[in-house]
Amino acid sequence: MAFARWLISFFCSGDIATSLLWYMDAVFYNKELYGTYYLGQPTPMDMVEANEWTFETLFTLTKDIFVPSADGADVNANYGISVYETDIDAFQIAAGITSLEKTEDGGLRISEAWNSQRCADACEAVGNFLTSTGVFHGTDKETRGIFFDERSMFHVDRVLIVAGQDNTDTGKVDFEYGLVPMPKFEASQENYMTNIGNSFSVYAVNANSKKATSAVLTLEAMASENYRSVTPAVFEVAMKQRYSSDAQSSTMFDILRSTVSFDIGRLFSAHFSNYTSKTFRVTALSDNPSGFLTLAKTRTLGINRSIESLMKAFED
């Protein structure tokens, strides 16, 4: 269970909240549709295990698959992939890039990886991909509905959709599917990385509380109990058995959980005017997906000022 202080409160998350597991971002695929297009070829799960699951691989598999509907309406068409727009953020984390990082003296700073050409290249690649004919991106209800109706081969979303927890009345996955982690930006990247989608649960303790120690101990006890009893039931039984079709799928859940990444800039994005959480997504969805560094530069001053106020709260 990790703690962080913001203004006058300490926030924590981890095994204390099962939402941390249900909000892991992943790439889902319809096994039957995949077999229709790529019969006899390695599956996405095979590619993950062979370290071949990259942005380019996913984009190549899906970007040109588009089958118009009989009535000519795109909303009824078939796509290579549907992407919930909020989870475009997951591509940034998948590339191993967080917006903020800790300094040696315990402070915060804008991550060198975030303010880099590599991040700009990743953003441009995602932005160009989103304009491909085989890609449908939109709200959670729109994109999930397309995938649930078996009109998209792949889908980027949170794990919760396998259990019908999306709260949008679109149902749940009721056909044979596979799921894999978000792809690496390039094969040389050390690990797959898993983003936690908005908004998983955090618990708070007021820094000025007269019973802060008791509150912290209570939270620790809750987290410990959940770790020993609740998490195994949700992760080991529900996810890895009930919602996994085979041992290979179960292994994918292990990869997701073991590579969860926390970005302080995302955790406290409101404090940073959402610049730390939305700059990548906004640029990728814009008419100029190559403009990440330009937009990031205009937001640097505001982010640094917010870092200063955040660190001052630590001192106080």
VENGIQUI-V334287 format. One record per helix or strand of 3 or more residues. SS is the DSSP state (helix for helix, strand for strand). FROM is the first residue (numbers start at 1). LEN is the number of residues. If there is no record, write none. Layout:
# VENGIQUI-V334287
SS_FROM_LEN / SS_FROM_LEN
This chain:
# VENGIQUI-V334287
strand_2_5 / strand_9_5 / helix_19_4 / strand_24_7 / helix_31_8 / helix_44_6 / helix_55_8 / helix_74_3 / strand_78_7 / helix_85_10 / strand_100_3 / strand_108_3 / helix_117_14 / strand_135_4 / helix_140_9 / strand_152_7 / helix_159_5 / strand_177_4 / strand_203_4 / helix_212_31 / helix_247_12 / helix_264_4 / helix_269_4 / helix_275_11 / helix_292_24
